[in-house]
Amino acid sequence: MSWFQAAFDRFYGLRIWQQACFVTLFAVLGADALTLVFYAIFFSDRLLLDLVLTAFITVVIAYPISFVFLRKTATVARLAAELDMAAATDFLTGLRNRRDFMRIAGETIDATDASAGVVLFIDVDHFKRINDRFGHAEGDRVLVLIAEAIRQSVRTDDICARIGGEEFAVFMPGADLPLARMVSERIAITCRLVGCGASVEDISTTVSIGIAVHRPLQSLDAVVKEADSLLYKAKQGGRDRVVHHPPQEIVA
């Protein structure tokens, strides 16, 4: 069935008018095949004329109907894709939301009995002060810039998400602790530059990061809880730092 699926996918990759032409062509072939069988038996002297008339009538009817139907189908498919994207995306930052992050990370972890990678939990330090001093609009702008800083600091295959408020998470499939430390330090350094890009002067932006390495057969909930606990230790230890397990702090 792979060839059929490939042909089906290729068909829906065409423009609407091209799809309509293909549908019309098959309708004409089908109608003429029935006409050929019927008239070959009963009215062979009128066969050619009726084949032409059948094809003409089929084109006149089939093309506009198929065009309208296919266009509506494409519109519904596009809207469904947009709804799926909206349901998986944080509206402010454009990153994935918590639900989609948990879905993707969970599927990756469930697919292997080995270590699936690393989870980073990231929290913007003293974010409430930014909101209180400069207003929520500027706070939102800082969150957008932080999200972009995280996105630029990770690998293309890493999953970045805003999981609530000023908290972010990154799932790094197949990564180990040294790589996660390097990426975390890069995130911390890049996030410090966010204050320079904000519209209000004197905004200081630092982040605290907890790194949890997924262990074989460990559940997603367990590794997420561990990352959250290590993030808490980073904040308790003075903020603007990276903490991982085994306990070891790195002032970024």
N, C-alpha and C positions, 0 to 999 in steps of 0.2 A: 504493500500500500504506500510505500515511500514515494514512488513515482507519481501516484495520484495526489498525495499531499503536496509534493513539489509543484505539480501543475496547478493545483488549487491556489497555492500561495503566489505563484507567478501571475495567475489570472487576477487576483485581488491587488497585485502590484501595478496593474495597468491603470490608465486614466479611465474615468467613467464612460466616456464615449467609446473607447476601445473595448471595454467590457460589454457595452450595449451592442457593438458590432458583432462580437463573438456570439452573444446570445441570439441575436437576430439570424446570424449565419446558421447556427444549429437548428433554429426554429424553421428556417427555410428548407434545410436538408431533411428535417423530419417530416415537414408537411409534404414536400415533393416526393419523399419515399412512399408515404401513404397514398398520395395521388397516383404515383407510378403503379403501385400494386393494384389499386382499385380500377383505374382506367385501362390498364393492360388486360384486365380480365373482361370488362364490360364495354368499354368505349375506346378501343385502341385507335380509332380514326381521329379522335379529338385529343390524344395524349399530349402532344407538344404544346398546343394552345393552352390546355388546362394546367400544365406544369408552369408555364410562364405566368398565367393569371394567379395561380396559387402562390408562387414566389412573390409576386408583386403585392398581393393582399397581405401576406405574412409580414413583409418588410414594413408596410404602412402601419400595421397594427403592432408588431412586436418591438420595433425599434423605440418608439416613444414610450411605450409602457415599460420596457426593460430599462430605458435610460432613467426614467423617473424613479422606478423601484430601486435601482442600483445606487442612485444618488442619495435617496433616503437611507438606504442601508449603510452607505459610507458615512453619512452624517451621524447616524446612530452609533456606529462603531467609533467614530472620532470622539463623540460626546462621552461614550463609555470609557474610552482611554483617558480622557481628560478627568473624568470623575475618579477613576482609579488612581491617577497621578495626584489629584488633589487630596484623596483620602490617605495617601502615603507620604505627603509632603507637609512640612511645617510652613505655614503661610507667610511668616515673617522672613525667615532666613533662606528658604528654598532648599534646606537640607531635608533629609528624611525625618519623619516623626518617630516617636517612641515605639508605636505599634509596628511600623514597618521595620524599624531597626531590630526589634525583638524577633520578628518573623524571619528576616534574612539570617541573622546570627543563629537563631534556633535551628533553621534548616541546615546550615553549614555544620553546626555541632552534631546534629542528629545523623549526619551522613558519614561520620567517621568515628572510629574507636580510639584514634590517636588525638594528640593535641590539635585543636582546630584553629588556634591563633591566639590573639591577645585582645583584651577589651581595655580601652582607656575611658575613664570618667574625668570630665573636665568641668571646672566651675570657675566663673569669673569672680575674682576677689573683690569684696566690698562693692558689689554691684548696686546694692540699695543706696549707698552714698551717691552714686552717679545719678540714680533716679531722683533722689531727694534734692540734690544740688542743682542739677541741670535740667530736670524734667523727664517725663517718660518718653517724649519724642526723641530726645538725645540718647536716652537709654536704649531705645529700639535701634537707633542708628549704630550704637556700639555693638549690640548683639549681631547685627547684620555684618559688621566689619570683622567681628570675632569669628563668625561662621565662615566667612571668606578666608580668613587667615588659617583656620583649621583645614579647610578644603585644599588650600594651596600647599599645606605642609605634609599632607599624607600621600600615599601611593594612589594610583588611579583605581585600583581594585578595592581599596579600603572603603568601608561604609561609615559615613558621617551622619550624625543625627543630632537634632536638638530634642532633648528628652524632657524639657520642662524648665520654664523660667530662664535662669542664666546658666543652666546645666546642659552640657553637650556630652556626646559619647562617640567613640570611634571603635569599630570592630576591624581588626587587621587579620584577615584570613591567612593562615600559614606562617604568621610572623613568630619570632622568638623574642626573648627579653632584650637582648642588645639592640635589635632593630627598633623595638617599641620604645626603648629609652632614647635612642637617637631621634626618632620622630617626635616624641614628647618634648624633648629639649627644643627642637625646631619650632614646635607649636608655641611653646612658652616664649621663645625669643620673638617670633612673628607677632604674637598677641600684644607684646609690649609696644609694638609700633602702631597699634590701632589707635592709641590716644593721639598720635601725631596726625592721623587722618580724620579725626572727629572734627565736627564743625565748631566745637567750643574748646578753648585753650585750657590747659592745666588738667586734662582728664588723664588719669593714670589707669592703665589697664594691665593687670597681671592675672594669671590663672594658676590654679592648683590642679594637679593631675594625679590620679591614682591608676596604676597599671596592674592588671590582673592577667596572668598567663593561664589560659585554659589548660587544665590537666586532663589526661585520658579518662573518659567516662564521666567527667564532671558535667553537671547539668548547666544549662544557660542561667537559670536563676541563681545558682551557686556562684558562678564566675562574676555575674553582675553584682551580686551582694558583696563579693570580695572587692571588686573595683570600687564600689561605693564606700566601703569601709576604709580602704586605702586613701581615697580622696579625703575622707573626713580626717584621717591622720595628717595628711598634707596641710589641711587648713588649721588643724590644732597645732601643728608644728611651726606655724608662722606664715603660712600661705606663700605664694609665688615659688612653688617647688613641686618636684615630682617624687612620688613615693611608690615603691613597688614591693612585692613579697618575694623573697624574704625581706624583712624590714631594712631598708637602706634609703636614706634621703639624699637627694641631689638638689642643691640650690641651683635653679636654672639660670 
